[in-house]
Amino acid sequence: MSRGTLSFHRLSVTVAGVTAIAVSSLAIAISVTFVGAALLAAFAFADGITIDIPFVATFRGFVDSNGSNAVTVDGSWSAALGLILLLAAPLPIFAMTGHRGQP
């Protein structure tokens, strides 16, 4: 083996390993989705604009009757769940199918 290379010939994919990857991937996808939603709500609040993500959520920023900024969020929990699963799916699929027993 040449210097600076890694050998993965002893790597084995286990059920526990794939489960850990799937749980971690799901946690990352949930975090990314909620941070993204918080950022979009903050932009809509600060600028008083409407941001629409089709089928998922609409963030409506406005100035209320007292003159202060406000925001409302209308969304679909099922669409948000679908987005989270779409973001989380590639990593466990790669873990289950990729590089089994290859050096």
Buried (B, 14 or more C-beta within 10 A) or exposed (E): EEEEEEEEEEEEBEEEEBEEBBEEBBEBBBEBBEEBBEEBBEBBBEEBEEBEBEEBBBBBBEEEEEEEEBBEEEBEEEBBEEBBEEBBBEBBBEBBEEEEEEE
